Amino acid sequence: MRIGELAAATGATPRALRHYEQAGLLTADRAPNGYRIYSHSAPVRVRNIRCLLDLGLTLEDVRFFLPCLDGDVTQASPSSEGLAVARRRLAVLDARIAAQGALRDRLAEALEERAGEGRHAA
């Protein structure tokens, strides 16, 4: 399967597929003309990579799930290392959400103060 076919089968862009390959998550053989040739199992692997990325994991995080990328990653028994990676990523996301909430509150407060100043000036 060539890169365009894999992209069409998975919804990933050829650029993303090359990025996954560069990150060591996907492998391809080379045809005599230099084209990448992916295995018949590559669509499953790419869908699993995309699933994990959609959950908020990074490509580096996804490496911890390499042993189960060719099967049903959502049904596989997680390793203790995989669970630790997911918990760390969840903590990062929670911290970002808290920071964004605090930023939102400061902006709302500043807008309310400005609105109050406008009423007093009239």
C-alpha positions in Angstrom: 0.0 0.0 0.0 1.5 3.4 -1.0 1.3 6.5 1.1 -1.6 8.0 -0.8 -3.6 4.8 -0.4 -2.8 4.7 3.4 -3.8 8.3 3.7 -7.1 7.7 2.0 -7.8 4.6 4.1 -7.2 6.4 7.4 -8.0 10.0 6.9 -4.4 11.0 7.8 -2.4 13.2 5.5 0.7 11.9 3.8 2.6 14.5 5.8 1.3 13.1 9.1 2.2 9.5 8.0 5.8 10.6 7.2 5.8 12.3 10.7 4.7 9.1 12.4 7.4 7.2 10.5 10.0 9.7 11.5 8.8 9.3 15.1 9.3 5.6 14.9 5.7 4.7 15.2 5.2 3.5 11.6 7.5 1.7 9.2 7.5 1.3 5.5 9.6 -0.6 3.0 10.9 1.2 -0.1 10.0 0.2 -3.6 12.8 0.3 -6.3 11.5 3.7 -7.3 11.8 5.0 -3.7 8.0 5.0 -2.9 7.0 4.0 0.5 5.2 0.7 0.7 3.2 0.1 3.9 2.0 -3.3 5.2 -1.6 -4.4 5.1 -1.8 -3.8 8.9 -0.7 -0.2 8.6 -4.2 1.3 8.5 -5.0 -0.3 11.9 -1.8 1.1 13.3 -2.4 4.6 12.0 -6.0 4.6 13.3 -4.7 3.6 16.7 -2.0 6.4 16.6 -4.7 8.9 15.7 -7.0 7.6 18.4 -4.3 8.1 21.1 -3.4 11.5 19.7 -7.1 12.5 19.8 -7.1 11.5 23.5 -4.5 14.2 24.2 -1.4 12.0 24.1 1.7 13.2 22.3 3.7 11.2 19.7 6.3 10.5 22.5 3.5 9.2 24.7 2.2 7.0 21.9 5.6 5.1 21.8 4.7 3.5 25.1 1.8 1.9 23.4 3.8 0.4 20.5 3.1 -3.2 21.6 -0.7 -2.8 21.1 -0.8 -0.5 18.1 -1.5 -3.3 15.6 -4.6 -4.5 17.5 -7.6 -2.9 19.1 -5.8 -0.4 21.3 -9.1 0.6 23.0 -9.7 -3.0 24.2 -6.1 -4.1 25.0 -5.1 -4.5 28.6 -3.0 -1.4 29.4 0.5 -1.9 30.7 1.4 -0.2 34.0 3.8 2.0 32.0 1.0 3.0 29.6 -1.3 3.8 32.4 1.4 6.0 34.0 1.8 7.9 30.7 -1.9 8.4 30.5 -2.1 9.6 34.1 0.8 12.1 33.5 -0.9 13.4 30.4 -4.2 13.8 32.3 -2.4 15.8 35.0 -0.9 18.1 32.3 -4.4 18.6 30.7 -5.9 19.3 34.2 -3.2 21.9 34.9 -3.8 23.6 31.5 -7.6 23.6 32.1 -7.1 25.2 35.5 -4.7 27.8 34.1 -7.2 28.7 31.3 -10.0 28.9 33.8 -8.0 31.3 36.0 -7.1 33.4 32.9 -10.8 33.5 31.9 -11.8 34.6 35.3 -9.2 37.5 35.3 -10.4 38.6 31.9 -14.1 38.5 33.0 -13.2 40.5 36.1 -11.3 43.1 34.1 -14.2 43.5 31.7 -16.7 43.9 34.6 -14.5 46.6 36.2 -14.4 48.4 32.9 -18.1 48.1 32.5 -18.5 49.6 36.0 -16.2 52.5 35.2 -18.3 53.3 32.1 -21.5 53.5 34.2 -19.9 55.9 36.7 -18.7 58.2 34.0 -22.1 58.7 32.5 
